[in-house]
Amino acid sequence: MVIVAGHITVEPQQRQPYLAGCVSVVEQARRAPGCLDFAITADLIDPRRINIFERWESQAAVDTFRSSGPSDEQRAAMLSASVAEYDIADVRSLSGDSTP
């Protein structure tokens, strides 16, 4: 399993337009083979922060989905980005649900 997680920052007045521009990306990702979860969300505390969380069955699934990344317009809106991929060896449920 691969987790992609982190955050980007944008000017506070750009956050809602940025997120609106991500709706189709989230829809496409969630339909992609191997995608277990995909979210791009507004942070509850920091008005500049957008949180990124993706969960994939494999690196191959991530690589197949991944294209050139954010659009030029989205890239221009980013002030900073801190996003990384994590290879996960084991999963333990904390909610009692047997599905990770």
Helices and strands as residue ranges (DSSP letters): E 2-10, G 12-14, H 15-31, E 35-42, E 49-56, H 59-65, H 72-77, E 78-87
